[in-house]
C-alpha cells in the first residue's frame, strides 16, 4: 500500500486573481435603474459559489478590488463570475455573468482583461456528471421477426448542484431520438441528494434505425434466435421473458472480438439524458444534459462511461443587451505532482545553496536571477527553505551580496532584490499570527467605528471639522504605534533571527553609521510589514474584504504615519522633511524623542533575541534595565529576607542585578536557565507589581516601580527565555513560607506548580508546506525559462574563456555571475536534474485516469 501511495501522481489546481471593477452595469429588470444598483460579485466553479465580494453601494461602475486565492479540489468545466444586484425585500437578482471554460483559462493567465457580461440563462447553469451504460441487442418480436433493442442504464450521478442551499430532488429523463421516432422515459425521483444512485434500465426499440449485417452471420444469428424462441414457446415462456433472456445473455451483450465484422452501425440516432430537480409546486429546474450518439456502439456492443453534464445548447452565448463589463485578473495553475523521490535531487541542490561560495553560484540564487521578473517564483523557494530550516543562512548570504553592492547606508534594502523579496514572503508566511495578535483588534475598531480622519483641507467633506478629524487620527495612530512597539514578545523567533542577522551585516558593512543597525530592521518590520498590513488589511487576512473608500483613506494616513514614526528611530527624520503642510502640523502633536526611544527599544528587542537554534556568539545587547525592589533570596543563613533597592539589567545573554547602576553584578543568571517568568500574587508580600523569575536555583522575587514597568519586565524576560529547554508548564503564584506554599498549601518546597504558566509566545510555527508541490512549481519555472538558462551558460563560458575586458551582450548583464566556473557547474547540475524530472513526467504522462472514468469524464455533446 505504501508503494502505491508513493507512486501516486497528484493533479493539484489553484486559482489566484483579482476582481477589479465593473463598468456600465445595465438594469436587471423593468423598474430597476442603473443608479439604484447595489451590486456584489461572486465566483463559482460550475454552479458552486466559492467566493463573494462585499456589497458595493449604488454605482453602475463599482470598484471591487477584491483579491482571491483558493485551491480547486475537484474537476470543473466553467469558472464563472456573477454580478448580482442586492435585493432588499426580494432575492438577489443577476445582472450578468462571465463564464470561462477551464481549457481557456490559460489564455488569460497573469494579465488583466475586460470581459463583457452575458445574460444568466437558467438552462446554462449546470454542474455534475452522470454514469451511463448502453448496450445493443438483437431480439425476436411478437411476429417472430428479428429486431434491435437499445438498453440504456442510468447508474448514478455525482456532484449535482445545491438548490437554494440544500440538496436537490433529482430525477433523469432518458430519450432516444432518431429518423423515425422519439421516445422519452423517466427515472424515479431521489430525495435530498447531490449524488443519486438510480440503477434503472430502459429499453428502446431501434427498428427504425438502419443496420447492415454480414449475410452469413445474419443467417446464423436468425437460426439461433428462432431455435431459442421455439424452445421458450414450448416451455410456456412469454415473449417478455424471452426478451429478458436474450437481452442479457452473453451472446447478445458480449464484447465483440477484434476480427468480427458482422455489425456495421449506420444510424445517426442520439441517446440523451437530462437531469432535473423535482419541484412540488413550481416548474422543475434543469440540472444538465448529455447527448451520446448511438454510433459509439459501432466497435463495441457495450458502452459504459461517465459524462459531464452540459448546458442546453452547450452554453452558447445568446445575444445580450448592454449589461456592462467586468475587469478580471486570473492565474490558473495546474500542477502534476510526482512522487517525492523524483524531487529529491532538485531539493538537495536548492537546499545546499547557503553553503555555496559565492552565493551567486548557488541553484537558489540562479533561480531567482533568471526569474527576477516573475515575483511568484520566490514563494515556493522560500517555503522549501523554511521547511528545511535553511532560510536564515540563505537570506543572510544574499543580503551580504546586496550590501556589498550598496554604496550608501541610507539606501540599504530599498530595492526589490532577491533578499528583500525573500524576506517579504517569509514575513507573510511566518508573521501571519503575529499580525493578527497585534493589529486585528485595532483594525477592526477602525473599520467598524467609521470615524472621519481626513486632515487634508482639500479633501475635507462639507461639515467636517479638521480638528476633530485630527484628534481621531492621532488616537488611532498612537494606539497602533503602541501596539507595534509593545509587541516584541509576540514576534516569531524566525523573524527575530533574520532581523538580528540583517542588523549585524549592516553594522559590519557601514561601521561608522550609528543608525544603520536600526534602518536595516525598520525597513522591513515597519515599511514592508506593519505599514503594508495597515494599508491593506484584507491582503493579510485581517479583514475579509477591501475597506470602504473613506476607511481606506484613514488606513492610508495611519500607514503613512507609522512608516514615518518607524523611520524616526533609524534615520532621525525631522519634521522639516515633510512636504505636505497638513502632515507637518499633524506630526507636531507627537513627541519626537519619546517616539525615537520607543522605536529603538522595539527594534533592539526583535533583533537581539537568542533562541535555542542560535549560536549565541553575538555581543550582549541590553534589552532593559532599571531600578527595582528585590527580595533577598536567603542565600546566607543569617541574612535578612527583606527588600532592597537594586539595579536590574537584562541582556540577550544574562539577567543581573547590581547595588547601583554601573556597579559590578551581585548576581548573574544565564537567560538559558530561566524556566518561567510570572506575576506574583499581591498577598504574597502585600506588595503590588511583583513578579518572579524561576530559574535553576531559588526564585527571584522582584517588585517593579509601577504596573507598566512590571508588564515590560514580564514581556522582555518572557521573550528572551521563551525558547529555553526545560521551561515549566505550571508555577506557584504565591511564595513558600511557614513550611508550605501559600497558594496551594503544599508542604513540599519542590512540589509542582498549581497554576498553568502564561503563554509567553505564539503557538509553535506549524508550516503547512507541501514540499513536493513547491518543487514541482520550481521545476515548472525553470522549464519555462530554459532559454535564459542557456544564455547564462553562454555567459559563463564566455567569461571563463575570454580574459580581456568584458563586453557582455545586453542579456548577459542581467545575470549576477561572480565565479563563472562555479556558476557553470551549478547550471550543469540544474540541467541534469531538469532533464531527469522531464523524463519522469514523460514516463508518467500516460498514467492519467482513463477517458470516461469518474476522474476523467467525457465532455458530452448537447442538444
Secondary structure, DSSP 8 states (H G I E B T S, - for coil): -HHHHHT--EEEEEEEEEEEEEES---SSTT--GGG--EEEEEEETTEEEEE---B-S-SS-EEEEEEEEEE-S--SEEEEEEEE--SSS--EEEEEEEEEGGGGGGGBTSEEEEE-B---GGG----EEEEEEEEEEEE-TTS-EEEEEEEEEEEEE----BTTB---EEEEEEEE-SS-EEEEE-----S-SS-EEEEEEEEE-TTS-EEE-HHHHHHHHHHHHHHHHHHHHTT--HHHHHHHHHTSHHHHS---TT--SEEE----EEEEEEEE--SSS--EEEEEEEEEGGGGGS-SEEEEEEE-B-GGGG---------EEEEEEEEEEEEE--GGGGHHHHHHHHTGGGSSSGGGSHHHHHHHHTTT-TTHHHHHHHHHHHTT-HHHHHHHHHHHHHHT---GGGTT-S--HHHHHHHHHHHHHTHHHHHHHHHHHHHHHHHH-------GGG--TT--HHHHHHHHHHHHHHHHHHHHT-GGGS-HHHHHHHHHHHHHHHHH-TT-TTHHHHHHHHHIIIIIIHHHHHTGGGGTSSSS---HHHHHHHHHHHHHHHHHHHHHHH---GGG--SHHHHHHHTTS-HHHHHHHHHHHHHHHTS---TTS---S---EEEEEEEEEE----STT----EEEEEEEEESSEEEEESSTTS-EEEEEEGGG--EEEE--HHHHT-SSEEEEE-SSS-EEEE-SSHHHHHHHHHHHHHHHTT-TT--SEE-SS-EETTEETTT----TT---SEE----S---------HHHHHHHHHHHHHHTHHHHHHHHHHHHHHHH--S-----TTGGGS--S-HHHHHHHHHHHHHHHHHHHHHHHHHGGGS--TTSSTT-EE-B--
